[in-house]
Amino acid sequence: MTAFIAWQGLDRRAASPLGRAAATLAVAGEAVVDKTPLVPPRTQPGPLLGRMMFGAIGGAAVARHQRASIVPSAIIGATAAAAATFGFHRARRWLGQRTPLPDFAWAVAEDAGVAALGVAAARRL
Protein backbone atom coordinates (compact mmCIF):
# COMPACT_ATOMS: atom_id res chain seq x y z
CA MET A 1 0.00 0.00 0.00
CA THR A 2 2.89 2.33 0.72
CA ALA A 3 4.22 2.03 -2.82
CA PHE A 4 0.69 2.49 -4.15
CA ILE A 5 0.35 5.76 -2.23
CA ALA A 6 3.76 6.94 -3.43
CA TRP A 7 3.40 6.04 -7.10
CA GLN A 8 -0.17 7.33 -7.36
CA GLY A 9 0.81 10.67 -5.82
CA LEU A 10 -1.76 10.37 -3.04
CA ASP A 11 0.67 12.03 -0.63
CA ARG A 12 3.05 14.72 -1.85
CA ARG A 13 5.91 13.63 0.43
CA ALA A 14 5.58 9.99 -0.57
CA ALA A 15 5.34 10.98 -4.24
CA SER A 16 8.78 12.64 -4.16
CA PRO A 17 11.64 10.74 -5.84
CA LEU A 18 13.00 9.82 -2.40
CA GLY A 19 9.57 8.73 -1.19
CA ARG A 20 8.99 6.56 -4.24
CA ALA A 21 12.43 4.98 -3.95
CA ALA A 22 11.92 4.26 -0.25
CA ALA A 23 8.46 2.79 -0.85
CA THR A 24 9.71 0.60 -3.68
CA LEU A 25 12.63 -0.66 -1.58
CA ALA A 26 10.25 -1.34 1.32
CA VAL A 27 7.99 -3.42 -0.91
CA ALA A 28 10.92 -5.36 -2.38
CA GLY A 29 12.39 -5.91 1.08
CA GLU A 30 9.08 -7.12 2.48
CA ALA A 31 8.66 -9.53 -0.44
CA VAL A 32 12.08 -11.06 0.20
CA VAL A 33 12.06 -11.05 4.02
CA ASP A 34 8.52 -12.45 4.16
CA LYS A 35 9.82 -15.65 2.56
CA THR A 36 12.37 -16.32 5.31
CA PRO A 37 11.69 -18.38 8.44
CA LEU A 38 12.89 -15.44 10.57
CA VAL A 39 9.62 -13.58 10.14
CA PRO A 40 6.73 -14.62 12.42
CA PRO A 41 3.48 -15.67 10.75
CA ARG A 42 1.49 -12.70 9.47
CA THR A 43 -1.55 -13.90 11.39
CA GLN A 44 0.13 -13.34 14.78
CA PRO A 45 -0.96 -10.16 16.58
CA GLY A 46 2.16 -8.04 15.91
CA PRO A 47 2.43 -8.57 12.15
CA LEU A 48 -1.36 -8.50 11.78
CA LEU A 49 -1.65 -5.15 13.57
CA GLY A 50 1.13 -3.76 11.37
CA ARG A 51 -0.71 -4.84 8.23
CA MET A 52 -3.95 -3.37 9.55
CA MET A 53 -2.19 -0.10 10.39
CA PHE A 54 -0.82 0.21 6.86
CA GLY A 55 -4.25 -0.70 5.48
CA ALA A 56 -5.79 2.09 7.56
CA ILE A 57 -3.15 4.57 6.38
CA GLY A 58 -3.76 3.55 2.79
CA GLY A 59 -7.52 3.86 3.15
CA ALA A 60 -7.12 7.31 4.71
CA ALA A 61 -4.74 8.43 1.94
CA VAL A 62 -7.15 7.33 -0.78
CA ALA A 63 -10.04 9.07 1.03
CA ARG A 64 -8.03 12.27 1.37
CA HIS A 65 -7.16 12.15 -2.33
CA GLN A 66 -10.82 11.67 -3.26
CA ARG A 67 -12.05 14.17 -0.67
CA ALA A 68 -14.03 11.45 1.09
CA SER A 69 -14.51 10.75 4.77
CA ILE A 70 -11.22 9.57 6.25
CA VAL A 71 -12.36 7.53 9.28
CA PRO A 72 -14.66 5.09 7.44
CA SER A 73 -12.06 4.69 4.70
CA ALA A 74 -9.35 3.95 7.27
CA ILE A 75 -11.60 1.35 8.91
CA ILE A 76 -12.31 -0.24 5.54
CA GLY A 77 -8.56 -0.27 4.76
CA ALA A 78 -7.71 -1.94 8.08
CA THR A 79 -10.53 -4.47 7.69
CA ALA A 80 -9.49 -5.26 4.11
CA ALA A 81 -5.90 -5.78 5.24
CA ALA A 82 -7.00 -8.23 7.95
CA ALA A 83 -9.33 -10.10 5.59
CA ALA A 84 -6.64 -10.33 2.91
CA THR A 85 -4.08 -11.51 5.47
CA PHE A 86 -6.22 -14.42 6.60
CA GLY A 87 -7.70 -15.14 3.17
CA PHE A 88 -4.38 -15.33 1.35
CA HIS A 89 -2.79 -17.23 4.25
CA ARG A 90 -5.47 -19.91 4.17
CA ALA A 91 -5.51 -20.11 0.38
CA ARG A 92 -1.74 -20.51 0.26
CA ARG A 93 -1.81 -23.25 2.92
CA TRP A 94 -4.68 -25.04 1.16
CA LEU A 95 -2.91 -24.93 -2.21
CA GLY A 96 0.37 -26.04 -0.66
CA GLN A 97 -1.29 -29.13 0.81
CA ARG A 98 -3.13 -30.09 -2.36
CA THR A 99 -0.62 -29.43 -5.12
CA PRO A 100 2.92 -30.61 -5.79
CA LEU A 101 4.21 -27.02 -5.94
CA PRO A 102 6.40 -25.87 -3.03
CA ASP A 103 5.21 -23.18 -0.64
CA PHE A 104 7.72 -20.73 -2.11
CA ALA A 105 5.97 -20.95 -5.51
CA TRP A 106 2.65 -20.13 -3.87
CA ALA A 107 4.28 -17.28 -1.93
CA VAL A 108 5.51 -15.72 -5.19
CA ALA A 109 2.09 -16.24 -6.77
CA GLU A 110 0.49 -14.60 -3.73
CA ASP A 111 2.74 -11.54 -4.08
CA ALA A 112 1.92 -11.32 -7.79
CA GLY A 113 -1.80 -11.52 -7.01
CA VAL A 114 -1.58 -8.76 -4.42
CA ALA A 115 0.40 -6.59 -6.87
CA ALA A 116 -2.24 -7.19 -9.55
CA LEU A 117 -4.99 -6.15 -7.13
CA GLY A 118 -3.03 -2.98 -6.34
CA VAL A 119 -2.67 -2.12 -10.02
CA ALA A 120 -6.38 -2.76 -10.58
CA ALA A 121 -7.24 -0.48 -7.66
CA ALA A 122 -4.89 2.20 -8.95
CA ARG A 123 -6.60 2.24 -12.32
CA ARG A 124 -9.94 3.01 -10.63
CA LEU A 125 -8.65 6.23 -9.02
Order of alpha helices (4+ residues) and beta strands (2+ residues): alpha-alpha-alpha-alpha-alpha
